[in-house]
Amino acid sequence: MEKFSKNYYKGYKESNYLDYSKINVKEQFKTITSFIDKNKLSGNFLDIGCAFGFLVKEAEKNFKNTYGCDISKYALNQAKKNSSKSNFKIVDLDKSLPYPDNYFDLITALDVLEHTKNFSKNLEKISKKLKKNGYLIVSFPINSLLRRLFGFIDKDKTHISVPTEKEALKAIKKSGLKIIKKEKYFAPFFKRIRFLPVQMEIILKK
């Protein structure tokens, strides 16, 4: 049985999603779309862990070529329904990332790396796919005291590689990427409360 099946995206049992299909797309991805618009990004875009393809669909108006990948067959079937223009592919990041090196102007990996077996190794794998001066935006939970106190909120047992902030920054340094901006926050039910060290979003540049 597929790990990331329909039940993962609905019901708040196997994950933190009550119903992923009904998320507020504009609100959920506003920091990403604002960054794209502000920096007038274009060219090639990839969303790793794209789920239903909502962010890929948003990126289509800015980028010439848009791609999304996910480990979930169910999610990608939904993504293909949401966008016929973009290229979607099933990918297990722990095994490979089958895209050309030095190809993407922007890659997003939002709440993805914590699901993989090796946070640092997979971050390096992603960085190789960026063009020089390309951007990577990642978000992930961080292993902090506050997260441990409120850990009961996280129902997702596939969070197998949750780093401390120190470990995450070490992995970023090893990848050769430069930090442009980082933000800590807490997002119970996807409402972001800033400055609380439970999750982190980082904008990186190659």
C-alpha positions, -999 to 999 in steps of 0.1 A, spaced: 0 0 0 13 34 -9 26 54 21 14 88 8 -21 77 -4 -54 96 -3 -56 91 35 -23 111 39 -39 142 25 -72 141 43 -85 135 77 -57 147 100 -48 111 109 -17 101 89 -4 137 85 -12 172 95 -36 178 67 -73 181 74 -80 184 37 -51 194 15 -73 199 -15 -89 229 3 -58 248 14 -57 285 8 -32 285 -20 -26 322 -22 -20 323 16 0 291 18 25 301 -9 25 339 -6 62 342 6 72 322 -24 52 340 -50 61 374 -35 98 364 -38 93 353 -74 76 386 -83 100 408 -64 130 393 -81 114 389 -115 124 353 -117 118 334 -149 132 304 -168 130 269 -153 111 261 -121 109 229 -101 88 221 -70 101 190 -52 73 174 -32 47 192 -53 17 173 -39 -14 185 -59 7 209 -80 -8 241 -65 25 260 -63 36 247 -98 3 261 -112 10 295 -95 45 295 -110 33 290 -146 27 327 -151 63 335 -143 84 306 -157 88 293 -192 92 257 -180 76 244 -148 81 210 -133 68 192 -102 78 159 -86 65 138 -58 68 103 -43 30 100 -42 12 86 -72 -21 98 -58 -8 133 -54 6 135 -89 -27 123 -104 -43 153 -87 -15 176 -99 -20 166 -135 -57 174 -132 -48 209 -118 -23 216 -146 -19 202 -181 9 227 -189 35 216 -164 57 184 -164 51 161 -134 71 131 -125 72 105 -97 105 108 -78 119 93 -47 145 119 -36 164 93 -15 171 74 -47 176 100 -74 166 134 -87 164 128 -125 168 163 -138 198 180 -155 225 196 -134 227 234 -135 193 237 -151 168 254 -127 165 291 -119 143 283 -88 137 251 -69 113 248 -40 114 219 -15 87 228 11 83 204 40 101 177 20 136 170 34 123 159 68 106 130 50 139 117 35 166 95 51 194 120 48 187 157 51 222 169 42 229 145 14 196 153 -3 201 190 1 234 187 -18 216 166 -45 191 194 -50 217 222 -51 234 205 -81 203 210 -102 204 248 -97 220 272 -122 247 295 -110 229 323 -91 198 301 -90 176 301 -59 164 273 -36 137 278 -11 133 251 16 111 247 46 112 221 73 105 215 110 134 220 134 142 199 164 138 225 191 126 226 227 94 243 216 87 217 190 93 190 215 68 206 238 42 209 211 52 177 193 18 161 198 4 185 171 26 168 145 8 135 135 31 128 106 52 97 114 71 101 80 90 130 96 122 109 100 149 135 95 140 166 116 173 185 122 183 210 148 189 245 135 226 239 139 225 207 119 204 224 92 229 253 89 258 228 88 241 210 59 235 243 40 272 253 44 283 218 31 260 222 1 278 255 -9 246 275 -9 244 311 5 216 320 29 197 350 16 169 350 42 157 327 70 126 328 91 115 307 121 78 302 128 51 280 141 23 271 118 -5 252 136 -31 243 110 -10 264 85 -15 298 101 21 311 105 31 326 138 65 343 133 97 339 155 86 307 172 113 281 165 92 251 154 97 253 117 120 272 94 119 286 59 152 295 42 159 312 9 193 301 -6 213 311 -36 239 292 -55 
